[in-house]
Amino acid sequence: MDTKFARLTLDPDFQISRIDKRVYGSFVEHLGRAVYGGVYQPGHGSADEEGFRRDVLDLVRELQVPIVRYPGGNFVSNFYWEDSVGPVSERPRRLELAWRSTETNEVGVNEFARWAKKAGTELMMAVNLGTRGIDAACGLLEYCNHPSGTKYSDLRIAHGVKEPHNIKTWCLGNEMDGPWQVGHKTAREYGRLADETAKALRQIDPTVELVVCGSSNTGMATYPQWEATVLEEAYNSVDYISLHTYYGNRLNDTANFLAYSDDMDHFIRTVISTCDFVKAKKRGKKDIMLSFDEWNVWFHSDAADSDTMGNRPWSVAPHLLEDQYNFEDALLVGLMLITLIKHSDRVRMACLAQLVNVIAPIMTEEDGPAWRQTIYYPYLHASKYGRGVALNTALRSSRHDTREFTDVTDVEAAAVWNDEAEELTVFAVNRDLEDSITLETDLRGFAGYELTEHIVLEHGDFKAVNSAAAETVAPHTVTDRDELDGGLLKSRLAPASWNVIRLKKRK
């Protein structure tokens, strides 16, 4: 027997849960060139009649993004929503405190809602619980969702938006545990405010889903007591708690970097345990679900960002957080997507942060095209083929240790069964940097299914990047790495590769 191996057993009866499509969501913040020069750039050759870039819209629609969190992020903690509506010529410019930029308010709530419709996505709206509170949150919800006949609903109509936006998912602030947050609060202070805000919002629209802020990352000194304290206050009033995490290969150790998805897995398990502890303590009847509404690789642009904000503040749409992603970043993004799929019973929403220009799969040139970063592709594949039922894979794999982790599986995998289309997809990453590994998948529970495609993202240089001029890292289809015989599929996974293995039932 090979010392390195990976085995899956798949059966339609071995299910984790049906995946909420919103787990493939994303995020657009008023930060850097995400909005101005990203989704919106009047005068660009691709701009439509409202100034939205058609080339960006095409790429977003290709990703089939189901939900987009907006307008922040740290930005929201000093956001005055009233400044972002009404005649554009009358909107004030404001100092944006989170990223030390100037916000022109040229794009606001109504404009972004129109962009979302064009992109085929829904909005996840965040409210300011930093410098503001219950009153402003209620005003924004009334403006967005109430039909007519009140101060703010009639104001929306006066602004030319007759029909309500009917935004169903609302975030109660952002990263309120972080000292960097404008209006940072203790867990008890924030939990009380979130609870009272949630109760007021439900008076206006009882159908909304509400997300309370969890820890900004596992390195916070208050984690995971923050989650426990906040939920002790707000458990009965909210539906979700948020998780945020970013990883970077700061040690320049690829094997260790690719093990960070194990840290993400541990983060999710810890928050689930904390939620369930509070449920037991309160004799609760419902489960608090998880919204992993910020996740990605982020570290490449740190030095440039500090210089821009520190030495050249208050510019409009500066170049900030424009990480240029390489091949190994795409592998970790794929591993993180696998982790989210494996926890789909409790992680019901997630947002790759962010969508355009700012730590993003899509980049734009001011006077040129929009283009796909390396991380675009695993995100695309998961969003397209990861709809349906997440299966319990019963994965067994050989293992290795890294600088920071032990017992890291050589192969990490998830499987999704689209029962309506009778399609089965296996997502797999070979984390071994040197050797191919044969993934053996027991498909006897899927009689009559045949292999239709094996997509691979691989490259000989872990630091290879894409650009507007050249797409160096791109997926391709292989035809000589799989053998299906008697219900056993053997798939050769190249070293350090992202694999999408697709099957469909014969007609």
KATAMO-V909823 format. One record per residue. PHI is phi in whole degrees, 0 to 359 (* if undefined). D_CENTER is the distance of its C-alpha to the mean C-alpha in whole Angstrom. Layout:
phi=PHI d_center=D_CENTER
phi=PHI d_center=D_CENTER
This chain:
phi=* d_center=39
phi=299 d_center=37
phi=289 d_center=36
phi=250 d_center=32
phi=208 d_center=31
phi=206 d_center=28
phi=224 d_center=29
phi=237 d_center=27
phi=237 d_center=28
phi=244 d_center=27
phi=212 d_center=28
phi=299 d_center=27
phi=275 d_center=29
phi=265 d_center=26
phi=245 d_center=23
phi=274 d_center=20
phi=182 d_center=19
phi=283 d_center=18
phi=281 d_center=14
phi=285 d_center=13
phi=302 d_center=12
phi=291 d_center=9
phi=292 d_center=7
phi=257 d_center=6
phi=283 d_center=5
phi=218 d_center=4
phi=204 d_center=7
phi=232 d_center=10
phi=247 d_center=13
phi=286 d_center=16
phi=208 d_center=16
phi=56 d_center=18
phi=257 d_center=18
phi=295 d_center=15
phi=267 d_center=17
phi=276 d_center=21
phi=96 d_center=21
phi=252 d_center=18
phi=285 d_center=17
phi=230 d_center=21
phi=202 d_center=24
phi=303 d_center=27
phi=93 d_center=30
phi=290 d_center=28
phi=301 d_center=29
phi=262 d_center=26
phi=293 d_center=26
phi=274 d_center=27
phi=295 d_center=29
phi=258 d_center=27
phi=93 d_center=25
phi=277 d_center=22
phi=288 d_center=22
phi=291 d_center=22
phi=295 d_center=21
phi=291 d_center=18
phi=302 d_center=18
phi=299 d_center=19
phi=290 d_center=16
phi=294 d_center=13
phi=296 d_center=16
phi=299 d_center=16
phi=287 d_center=12
phi=56 d_center=13
phi=292 d_center=10
phi=276 d_center=11
phi=206 d_center=9
phi=230 d_center=9
phi=283 d_center=9
phi=199 d_center=12
phi=262 d_center=14
phi=180 d_center=13
phi=76 d_center=12
phi=305 d_center=16
phi=306 d_center=17
phi=293 d_center=17
phi=285 d_center=20
phi=225 d_center=23
phi=268 d_center=22
phi=254 d_center=25
phi=299 d_center=24
phi=297 d_center=27
phi=286 d_center=27
phi=259 d_center=25
phi=233 d_center=27
phi=89 d_center=30
phi=304 d_center=32
phi=300 d_center=30
phi=295 d_center=33
phi=259 d_center=34
phi=281 d_center=30
phi=280 d_center=31
phi=273 d_center=29
phi=230 d_center=28
phi=286 d_center=27
phi=264 d_center=24
phi=282 d_center=24
phi=294 d_center=21
phi=243 d_center=21
phi=50 d_center=24
phi=237 d_center=24
phi=254 d_center=26
phi=265 d_center=24
phi=274 d_center=26
phi=62 d_center=25
phi=294 d_center=25
phi=252 d_center=22
phi=227 d_center=22
phi=303 d_center=21
phi=290 d_center=23
phi=297 d_center=22
phi=290 d_center=18
phi=297 d_center=19
phi=291 d_center=21
phi=299 d_center=19
phi=300 d_center=16
phi=297 d_center=19
phi=296 d_center=20
phi=277 d_center=16
phi=73 d_center=16
phi=232 d_center=14
phi=256 d_center=14
phi=258 d_center=13
phi=248 d_center=12
phi=267 d_center=14
phi=254 d_center=15
phi=248 d_center=18
phi=277 d_center=20
phi=247 d_center=22
phi=265 d_center=23
phi=272 d_center=26
phi=230 d_center=26
phi=195 d_center=26
phi=300 d_center=27
phi=298 d_center=29
phi=294 d_center=26
phi=296 d_center=24
phi=295 d_center=26
phi=297 d_center=27
phi=293 d_center=24
phi=296 d_center=23
phi=298 d_center=27
phi=299 d_center=26
phi=280 d_center=23
phi=245 d_center=25
phi=282 d_center=28
phi=298 d_center=30
phi=183 d_center=33
phi=89 d_center=36
phi=228 d_center=35
phi=307 d_center=35
phi=277 d_center=31
phi=292 d_center=31
phi=290 d_center=34
phi=296 d_center=32
phi=300 d_center=29
phi=298 d_center=32
phi=297 d_center=34
phi=275 d_center=31
phi=93 d_center=32
phi=244 d_center=29
phi=290 d_center=31
phi=276 d_center=28
phi=295 d_center=26
phi=285 d_center=22
phi=54 d_center=22
phi=282 d_center=18
phi=261 d_center=18
phi=246 d_center=15
phi=229 d_center=15
phi=264 d_center=14
phi=271 d_center=17
phi=86 d_center=17
phi=211 d_center=15
phi=42 d_center=15
phi=289 d_center=19
phi=280 d_center=20
phi=272 d_center=20
phi=299 d_center=23
phi=285 d_center=21
phi=280 d_center=20
phi=296 d_center=23
phi=85 d_center=24
phi=312 d_center=23
phi=227 d_center=25
phi=286 d_center=26
phi=299 d_center=24
phi=291 d_center=27
phi=299 d_center=27
phi=292 d_center=24
phi=301 d_center=24
phi=296 d_center=27
phi=296 d_center=26
phi=298 d_center=23
phi=296 d_center=25
phi=293 d_center=27
phi=295 d_center=25
phi=300 d_center=23
phi=296 d_center=27
phi=292 d_center=28
phi=298 d_center=25
phi=290 d_center=26
phi=295 d_center=29
phi=283 d_center=28
phi=218 d_center=26
phi=293 d_center=26
phi=271 d_center=23
phi=291 d_center=20
phi=256 d_center=17
phi=239 d_center=17
phi=246 d_center=14
phi=265 d_center=16
phi=286 d_center=15
phi=265 d_center=15
phi=289 d_center=16
phi=288 d_center=14
phi=188 d_center=15
phi=284 d_center=17
phi=276 d_center=20
phi=293 d_center=20
phi=297 d_center=24
phi=271 d_center=23
phi=281 d_center=21
phi=263 d_center=21
phi=299 d_center=24
phi=306 d_center=22
phi=301 d_center=20
phi=297 d_center=24
phi=293 d_center=25
phi=299 d_center=23
phi=287 d_center=23
phi=300 d_center=26
phi=275 d_center=27
phi=246 d_center=24
phi=309 d_center=24
phi=286 d_center=26
phi=254 d_center=24
phi=237 d_center=20
phi=248 d_center=18
phi=227 d_center=15
phi=236 d_center=14
phi=270 d_center=11
phi=229 d_center=10
phi=228 d_center=9
phi=201 d_center=10
phi=228 d_center=11
phi=235 d_center=14
phi=212 d_center=16
phi=273 d_center=19
phi=289 d_center=22
phi=272 d_center=24
phi=51 d_center=24
phi=229 d_center=25
phi=297 d_center=23
phi=300 d_center=24
phi=292 d_center=22
phi=301 d_center=19
phi=286 d_center=18
phi=268 d_center=19
phi=296 d_center=16
phi=296 d_center=14
phi=292 d_center=17
phi=295 d_center=17
phi=299 d_center=13
phi=300 d_center=15
phi=294 d_center=18
phi=302 d_center=15
phi=299 d_center=14
phi=298 d_center=18
phi=294 d_center=19
phi=292 d_center=17
phi=301 d_center=18
phi=299 d_center=22
phi=293 d_center=22
phi=301 d_center=21
phi=288 d_center=24
phi=297 d_center=26
phi=294 d_center=26
phi=302 d_center=26
phi=294 d_center=29
phi=297 d_center=31
phi=268 d_center=30
phi=55 d_center=32
phi=286 d_center=29
phi=253 d_center=28
phi=245 d_center=24
phi=266 d_center=21
phi=279 d_center=19
phi=271 d_center=15
phi=250 d_center=12
phi=240 d_center=9
phi=274 d_center=7
phi=269 d_center=5
phi=211 d_center=5
phi=204 d_center=5
phi=173 d_center=7
phi=271 d_center=11
phi=202 d_center=13
phi=190 d_center=17
phi=297 d_center=19
phi=262 d_center=19
phi=306 d_center=20
phi=294 d_center=24
phi=296 d_center=24
phi=296 d_center=22
phi=298 d_center=24
phi=295 d_center=27
phi=296 d_center=26
phi=289 d_center=25
phi=280 d_center=28
phi=251 d_center=31
phi=223 d_center=30
phi=284 d_center=28
phi=70 d_center=28
phi=275 d_center=27
phi=265 d_center=26
phi=49 d_center=22
phi=289 d_center=23
phi=285 d_center=21
phi=227 d_center=19
phi=55 d_center=16
phi=268 d_center=17
phi=299 d_center=16
phi=262 d_center=18
phi=274 d_center=16
phi=251 d_center=19
phi=296 d_center=19
phi=293 d_center=18
phi=297 d_center=15
phi=296 d_center=14
phi=297 d_center=16
phi=292 d_center=14
phi=301 d_center=10
phi=299 d_center=12
phi=296 d_center=13
phi=291 d_center=10
phi=296 d_center=9
phi=301 d_center=13
phi=298 d_center=12
phi=296 d_center=10
phi=299 d_center=12
phi=292 d_center=15
phi=247 d_center=14
phi=292 d_center=14
phi=289 d_center=17
phi=238 d_center=15
phi=274 d_center=11
phi=259 d_center=11
phi=219 d_center=8
phi=203 d_center=4
phi=227 d_center=2
phi=296 d_center=2
phi=252 d_center=5
phi=239 d_center=7
phi=256 d_center=9
phi=227 d_center=13
phi=68 d_center=15
phi=266 d_center=13
phi=33 d_center=11
phi=227 d_center=10
phi=285 d_center=11
phi=247 d_center=14
phi=239 d_center=17
phi=230 d_center=20
phi=259 d_center=23
phi=304 d_center=25
phi=246 d_center=28
phi=219 d_center=27
phi=275 d_center=24
phi=263 d_center=20
phi=213 d_center=19
phi=263 d_center=17
phi=282 d_center=16
phi=302 d_center=16
phi=287 d_center=12
phi=303 d_center=12
phi=286 d_center=14
phi=298 d_center=12
phi=296 d_center=9
phi=301 d_center=12
phi=296 d_center=14
phi=295 d_center=12
phi=294 d_center=11
phi=285 d_center=15
phi=252 d_center=16
phi=261 d_center=14
phi=259 d_center=15
phi=137 d_center=18
phi=253 d_center=19
phi=284 d_center=18
phi=263 d_center=21
phi=282 d_center=22
phi=279 d_center=23
phi=47 d_center=26
phi=291 d_center=25
phi=237 d_center=28
phi=211 d_center=27
phi=297 d_center=29
phi=224 d_center=28
phi=212 d_center=28
phi=252 d_center=28
phi=233 d_center=26
phi=302 d_center=27
phi=247 d_center=25
phi=227 d_center=24
phi=239 d_center=27
phi=55 d_center=27
phi=276 d_center=24
phi=294 d_center=24
phi=297 d_center=25
phi=242 d_center=23
phi=241 d_center=20
phi=209 d_center=19
phi=219 d_center=18
phi=227 d_center=19
phi=232 d_center=19
phi=253 d_center=22
phi=273 d_center=22
phi=293 d_center=25
phi=289 d_center=25
phi=272 d_center=25
phi=55 d_center=27
phi=236 d_center=24
phi=230 d_center=23
phi=232 d_center=21
phi=251 d_center=20
phi=258 d_center=18
phi=216 d_center=19
phi=239 d_center=19
phi=272 d_center=23
phi=273 d_center=22
phi=287 d_center=26
phi=276 d_center=27
phi=239 d_center=30
phi=242 d_center=31
phi=290 d_center=30
phi=228 d_center=29
phi=273 d_center=30
phi=269 d_center=28
phi=260 d_center=30
phi=243 d_center=29
phi=280 d_center=31
phi=248 d_center=31
phi=297 d_center=34
phi=283 d_center=32
phi=240 d_center=31
phi=300 d_center=34
phi=89 d_center=35
phi=274 d_center=31
phi=232 d_center=32
phi=290 d_center=30
phi=247 d_center=28
phi=192 d_center=26
phi=230 d_center=25
phi=263 d_center=22
phi=229 d_center=22
phi=247 d_center=20
phi=211 d_center=23
phi=196 d_center=25
phi=282 d_center=28
phi=237 d_center=26
phi=298 d_center=23
phi=263 d_center=23
phi=295 d_center=23
phi=231 d_center=21
phi=260 d_center=21
phi=210 d_center=22
phi=296 d_center=24
phi=273 d_center=27
phi=210 d_center=26
phi=265 d_center=23
phi=285 d_center=24
phi=250 d_center=22
phi=212 d_center=21
phi=287 d_center=21
phi=215 d_center=24
phi=260 d_center=26
phi=249 d_center=29
phi=235 d_center=32
phi=237 d_center=33
phi=243 d_center=31
phi=229 d_center=31
phi=219 d_center=34
phi=248 d_center=34
phi=211 d_center=37
phi=60 d_center=38
phi=83 d_center=35
phi=243 d_center=34
phi=257 d_center=31
phi=251 d_center=32
phi=236 d_center=29
phi=276 d_center=29
phi=260 d_center=26
phi=296 d_center=27
phi=304 d_center=27
phi=46 d_center=23
phi=222 d_center=22
phi=260 d_center=19
phi=233 d_center=20
phi=236 d_center=20
phi=252 d_center=23
phi=246 d_center=23
phi=230 d_center=26
phi=215 d_center=28
phi=286 d_center=31
phi=295 d_center=34
phi=277 d_center=36
